[in-house]
């Protein structure tokens, strides 16, 4: 792993130097037609988003994004968490543990883990309930649009007592249309590093609001934008150049990690996304988010008003 990372730094130093000289401040994309969601319960329409999605640097029809990302995750599913740990220099685990702690799960909580296929967050949630709350009644329902990712999660949980006790369940589903989840039925809606993959994140936010109980929590962990000038330029170079290189070295799949990196780079700035969460109906305290490592990752944790 160290050798692979050293190759990224040494091989691409010339590219990085050139990038730093030429780089302009990142133009932050506005969230797609977020202003069209006038009420939390408003149904999504076909005009919520523009005709073309420039997410990948090419003219990809926005409705094709789900299929494209599905293909990406089929390719990387078995190696997803391992490579993510490498890409984040093992900070990924710390971020997710901190995220769970900030959720402050309560005994008996029912959590919906959206885009949670590999069960990394679900596992940490149940461990927290077991060790901190000494609770054996809480549960988690894992939903992911990609069956390959769900298979990884099922294998990881197969021998756990949580499966045997019925505290974990799985379903293949779409974050933008959680038709199988009843209204006001979950205590916590959680999505970790999943919003940036969605063609219409505003639809996912409206679905989140629908399924969370009044007084329940909304918890989103997502890649962010680093506003500190030098660190921000380094992060942009890392996403644009370093991560695809690592994808090639560690997973023999540069193209998939280029896609993933571009989807992260074009996701709205945390200030705009916090505004979108509030527009969906959730209450976010303070600024609405907490930065991890200067904004490399951002936690949004709020609640659904009781009235």
Rosetta blueprint (number, residue, H / E / L):
1 X L
2 X H
3 X H
4 X H
5 X H
6 X H
7 X H
8 X H
9 X H
10 X H
11 X H
12 X L
13 X H
14 X H
15 X H
16 X H
17 X H
18 X H
19 X H
20 X H
21 X H
22 X H
23 X L
24 X L
25 X L
26 X L
27 X L
28 X L
29 X L
30 X L
31 X L
32 X L
33 X L
34 X H
35 X H
36 X H
37 X L
38 X L
39 X L
40 X L
41 X L
42 X L
43 X L
44 X L
45 X L
46 X L
47 X L
48 X L
49 X L
50 X L
51 X L
52 X E
53 X E
54 X L
55 X L
56 X L
57 X L
58 X L
59 X L
60 X E
61 X E
62 X H
63 X H
64 X H
65 X H
66 X H
67 X H
68 X H
69 X H
70 X H
71 X H
72 X H
73 X H
74 X H
75 X H
76 X H
77 X H
78 X H
79 X H
80 X H
81 X H
82 X H
83 X H
84 X H
85 X H
86 X H
87 X H
88 X L
89 X L
90 X L
91 X H
92 X H
93 X H
94 X H
95 X H
96 X H
97 X H
98 X H
99 X H
100 X H
101 X H
102 X H
103 X H
104 X L
105 X L
106 X L
107 X L
108 X L
109 X L
110 X E
111 X E
112 X E
113 X E
114 X E
115 X L
116 X L
117 X L
118 X L
119 X L
120 X H
121 X H
122 X H
123 X H
124 X H
125 X H
126 X H
127 X H
128 X H
129 X H
130 X H
131 X H
132 X L
133 X L
134 X L
135 X L
136 X L
137 X L
138 X L
139 X E
140 X E
141 X E
142 X E
143 X E
144 X E
145 X L
146 X L
147 X H
148 X H
149 X H
150 X H
151 X H
152 X H
153 X H
154 X H
155 X H
156 X H
157 X H
158 X L
159 X L
160 X L
161 X H
162 X H
163 X H
164 X H
165 X L
166 X L
167 X L
168 X E
169 X E
170 X E
171 X E
172 X E
173 X L
174 X E
175 X L
176 X L
177 X E
178 X L
179 X L
180 X L
181 X L
182 X L
183 X L
184 X L
185 X L
186 X E
187 X E
188 X E
189 X E
190 X E
191 X E
192 X E
193 X L
194 X L
195 X H
196 X H
197 X H
198 X L
199 X L
200 X L
201 X H
202 X H
203 X H
204 X H
205 X H
206 X H
207 X H
208 X H
209 X H
210 X H
211 X H
212 X E
213 X E
214 X E
215 X E
216 X E
217 X E
218 X E
219 X E
220 X E
221 X E
222 X E
223 X E
224 X L
225 X L
226 X L
227 X L
228 X L
229 X H
230 X H
231 X H
232 X H
233 X H
234 X H
235 X H
236 X H
237 X H
238 X H
239 X H
240 X H
241 X H
242 X H
243 X H
244 X H
245 X H
246 X H
247 X H
248 X H
249 X H
250 X H
251 X H
252 X L
253 X L
254 X H
255 X H
256 X H
257 X H
258 X H
259 X H
260 X H
261 X H
262 X H
263 X H
264 X H
265 X H
266 X L
267 X L
268 X L
269 X L
270 X H
271 X H
272 X H
273 X H
274 X H
275 X H
276 X H
277 X H
278 X H
279 X H
280 X L
281 X L
282 X E
283 X E
284 X E
285 X L
286 X L
287 X L
288 X L
289 X L
290 X E
291 X E
292 X E
293 X H
294 X H
295 X H
296 X L
297 X E
298 X E
299 X E
300 X E
301 X E
302 X E
303 X E
304 X E
305 X L
306 X L
307 X L
